[in-house]
């Protein structure tokens, strides 16, 4: 089967194009927002506050997003949340460009964006099995990953240059516009609405049903518990302290953009390689690979050298791509379709719940004990936690599967 086979499916083609447009702007936004905050207030604590303002509502509303997606249709939820995200990002860009932004402005708009993201993420994660046949899921994930990762190579570097030359607001404006364009393209996707019986059930019943499935599926909750710690460490040790370290050393804003681009090169190279590699134990290799995310924190903490940081970030990108594909295959092949968005919402809730803690905690820790020392400890902890997760047999032995039947793709309002 050709890796491009999913593109023969009309629904998938439009979904693929929508995702590509969205990613083109999003890859620029992370670097731009970080330096927008540091431009307003040269403080790691302020940056952590804005990032947490995004993450906290994202965590709080994730379960609601899973219920909405399974009840009202995943494409409809994605369209609505894209519109809200685009408008909030354009407002942020306007404040930054005009020089009127304050930290509380950025935090408030980040909270709106985080709420929209929470509602949309379970829908995005759960829609793929409705767009392609089951035997094309691996190919579909990679067809999405390869061009997105290519954009991630260019986006952070372009954003870093824009920040250095004209300021961070313009990169944020591009991100806002792409949200709205992606929403329009997604209107071309047509998939069946949820069954009437699903709509008759209450939201509480939906949540209870999802929770029962989550807690009874060992590999699912074990990996999620691990990532509640891993994501807190990564968000605090790399995403929060990394830009601060860049501004304090010769790495600089443009250099930090290059480090993030090197991470994206790792994503891209790995996604191309995985086209030819079978994935018989998706979580075993996924958890081994994701331990590589500790390397950039460790090497930058030991010695903040741009080239060394780029190599570490490249390896982290490889590890993240291996885990991402392994996790999506595990979820899409083992979780029933009618439960998938809710399962993803519990996954995301557990995985993201401690991110705000990391974002708020690592800034003060860096001030108290030194940014580099904290990053070294964070890198070591990340590697240890990822590998300890494999002590669970249900994680390391989970195979590829085709046992869960999916509804046939078809036309109809989404």
N, C-alpha and C positions, 0 to 999 in steps of 0.2 A: 504493500500500500504506500502511495506517495505521501510524503509529509505535507504536501499542499492540498491533499484531498479535502480537508474541511472547508477550504475556500470555494468549493463547488456548491456548498450549501448557502442559499441566498441569505437566510437569517444570520448565519455566522459571518458572512462577508461584511454586512453592514455593522454588526457588532464589533468585528475586528477593526473596521475603519474608525468607528466611534472611539474605541479604546486607544487607538493610535493617536488620534487628534488630542484626546484628553492627556495622554502621556507626554506629548510634545511640550505642553505647558507645565505640567506637574514636575517634570524633571528639573525645571529651572526654579521652581518655587521654594524648595527647601533652603538652598543656598541664599536666595534673595531675601527670604524672610529673616533668616538668622542675622544677616548683616544689616537689614532694615532696623531690627531691634537694637543691635549694637551701635548703630548710627544715632539712634534716639537716646540710648542710655548705655554707656560703655561698661556693661555689668553682666557677668555670667548669671547672676541672680535674676536680673530682668529678662534675659533670654530664656532661662528656665521657667519663669512665670508665664511668659507668652506661650511657650511650647506646652506647658501644663494646661493653660486655658483652652488649648485645642484638644488635648488628650482627655481631660476629665469628662466633658460632655460626650466625647466619642465613646468612652467607656460606659457612661451612664445610659446612653440611648441605643447601645448595640442590640440588646435583646428585643427592643421595640422594632428595630430594623429587620431582624429575622422574622418576626411575626408579620410585619407589613408585607415583606417579600413573598412569604408563603401564602398569604391570604389574598393579596390584591394584584399579584403579577410582578415579576422581577423587573421587566423593562419599564413599566410605569413608575416604579419606585426609583429606578436609576435616573430617569428623565427628570423627575421632580427634584431630586437631591442635586443633580448637576446644575439645575437652574439656581438653586439657593447658594451652592458653592461658588458659581461664577459671579453672582451679584456681590457676595461678601468679599471675594478676592478683588474685584474691581474697586470696591469701596476702599479696601486697604491700600491698593495701588494709588488711588487718588490722593489719599492722605499723605502717603510717603512722597509722592512726586511734588506735591504742593508745599512740603515742608511743615505741615500742620499736625503730623502724627505725634501722639504721645503714647507711652507704654500702655495705658489703660485702653486707648482706642484699639491698638493692635491686639490686646488681649480679648477685648469684647468681640471683635470681628473674627478672631481665631476661634472663639467659642462657638459662634454661629457656623463657621466652616466645619468645626469638629462635629457639631450636631448633625449637619447634612451628611458628613462622611459616615457617621455611625449608622444612619438610616440606609445609606446606599451600599455599604460594604458587603453585608450578607447577601444582598441581591446580586451584586457583581460576582461574588464567589460561587453562588448557586445556580447561575443561569446557564453555564456552559453545557451541562448534560441535556438541556432542552434544545440546544442548537445543532448538535452533531450526533451521529450514531455512536454507540458505546465504544466500538472498536477504533474510533478516531479520537478518543479523548486525549491520549498522549500526544498525538500529532497536533491537535487543536491547541493544547497548552503551549507547545513549542512554537507553533505558528504565531501565537500571541507574544510569546516571550522574546523571540529573536528581534523583531523590529522595535519592540519596546526597549529592549536592552541596548539596541543601537542608538536610540534616542537618548538613553541615559548616559551614554558615553559623551555625547555632545552637549546635552542640556546643562549639567553642572559647570562645565568649562565655559560655555557661552554665558551662563549666568554670572560666573565669577568675573569674566571680562566686563560684562554690562555693569556690574556693581562697581568695579574699579573705574570705569569710564564715565558712565552717565547716572549711576546710582541704582539701588535695588528696586525702585518702584516700577520701572518699565518691565522688568522680568515678571513681576507680580501681575501687571496688566495683561501680559500675554497669557498667563495661566488662566486668568478670569475669562478672557475671550474664548479660549479653547474649551472650557467647561460648557459654554453656551452652544458652541458649534457642535460639540460632541452630542449634546442633548438633541439637536435637530437631526443629526444623522441617525440616531437611535430610533427615531420615530418610524423608520423603515423596517424595523424588526417586528415580526408578527409571530407570536407563540400563543398557545392556548391559555386561557385564564384558569386559575385554580378551580377545582370542582366545587359545586355548590355546597356539598357537605362540609368542606373545609371552611367556607365562609360562615356557615351556621354555628360553628363552634366559637366559643368566646376566646378572647385574647389570653385570659388566665389559663384556660384549658390548653391552649396552644403552648404556652410557656411551660406548663407542667409536663406535657407530653415530651417536649424537647429536653427538659431537665432529666426526665427518667431515662431517655435514650442516652444522654451524655454520660450520666454517672454509671450506667451499666456497661459502657463500652470502655474497657480498661485502657487500650492503647490511646484512645482519644483524650481521656482526662489526664493520663500520665504526661503526655507530651505538652498539653496545655499548661499543666502545673509547672513544668520545667520552663516553658517560655514566659510565664509570669515573672520569673527571675531574670531570664536571659534578656528580655526586652527592656526591663528596668535598667539593667547594667549597660546595654547597648545605647539606650536613649540618653542616659546620663553620662556614661564614660566616653562615648564617641560623638554623638550628635550635639550634646551640650558643651562638654569641655573641649572637643576638637576645634570648633571655630574660635574659642577663647585662646587656646594654645597657638592657633595660627596667627592671631593678631598680636600675640606677645613675642613671636619669634620671626625668623626670616621667611617662614612659609607664606604668610600673608593671605589676603582674601583670594587672589587669583590662584595661589598655590593650593588653598583648601578646595577650590573648585576642581583643580586637577586631581586631587586625591579622590574626590567623589566620582570624578569621571573614570579614574582607574578602577574603582569599585565596579562601575558599570561595564567597563571592558571585561572584567571577570565574569559578570553576568552574561554578557554577549558570547564570549568564547565558550563558556560552559554550555549555554543553551544550544549552540551549534554542535558541540561534541555529543550532547545527549540525544541528538537525532539518531545516532548510530548505536547507542548503548541501551541494552535492555535493563529493566529496573525490577528485578524479581523480589527484592526486599527494600521497598521504597523508604521505610522509616529507619532501617538500620544504616543505610548509606547516607540518608538525609541527616541524621544526628551526628554521625562522624564528620560529615562535611561542614555542618553549621558551626562546629567548634572552631573553624578557621576564622570566624568573626572576632575572636579574641585577639588575633595577631595584630591588627592595626593599632588597637589601644595599647598593646604591650610594647610594640616597637617605637611608636611615637612618644610613649611615656619614658622609655629608656633614653632615646635621643631623637628630638624633633627635626629629622632630616626629610626634605620633601621627597626624594627618590625612594627612600626606605618606606616612607608612609604610603607612597603610591603602590609599591610592591605588596605591602601588607593589605591594602585596600583591595587590590586585584584578587588576592587569595580569598578575602572575605566575600567578594562578589561571587566567586566560583562556589564557595560553600553555601551561600544563600540560595543560589539558583538550584543546586542539587536538592537542598531541603525543600525549596518551594515546589518543585515538580513532584518530589516524593510525597509531600503532604497533600497536594491537590489530587493526585492519583488515589491516595489512600481514602480521602474523603469522597471523591466522586465515584469510586468503584465500590466502596463498602457501605456508604450511607444511602438509605432509600431517598429517592428524589423528593418526595413530599415532605421529608424531614431535613433536607440538605441545608436550606438557608438558616433554619433554627439551629442546627448543629454547628454551622459556621459562626452563628452569633454567639453561642456559648463558648466556642473556641476563641473567638476574638475577645470576648469579655474577659475570660481567664488570662489570655495572653497579654492583653493590653492594660489590665487593671492596675498594675504596678508601674506603668510607664510614667505617670505624673509624679510618682514618688521619686523615681530616678531623676527626672528633670528638675524637680525642686530640691532634691538632696545633694546632687553632685556639685552644684555651684558652690554652696557653702562649704562642702568638703574640700573642694579645690582651693578655696580661700584659706581654710584652716590648715591643711596638710600639704598643699602644693599640687598644682594641676597635674604635673607629670607623675608624681608618686601615686596619686589616686588612679590615674589611667593605667599604670602598671598593675596595680592590684585588681582593677576591674577586668583587665585582659586575662589574667590568670584565673579569676573566678569564673569567667565566661566559659573557658575551655573545660574546666573541671565539671561544671554543672551539665554542660551538653553531653559529655561522655558518661557521666553517672546515670543519665536517663536510660541508657542501654542496659542497665541492670534489670529492667522489666522485660521479661520474655515476650509479652504481648507486643511490645514496641519492636524489638529486634527481629522477631520472627514473622511479622505481618507480611503476607505475600500480596502480589497482584491478584485481583479477583475480577470476575465478570458475572457474579451470581445475582447481583441486584438488578432487577428488571426496571427499565426506564420507559416512560410513555413515549410513543412515537412523536417525532417532530411533525409539526403541521402548521397550517395557517390559521389565523384568528387573531383577535385583538390581544395585545400583551399587557 
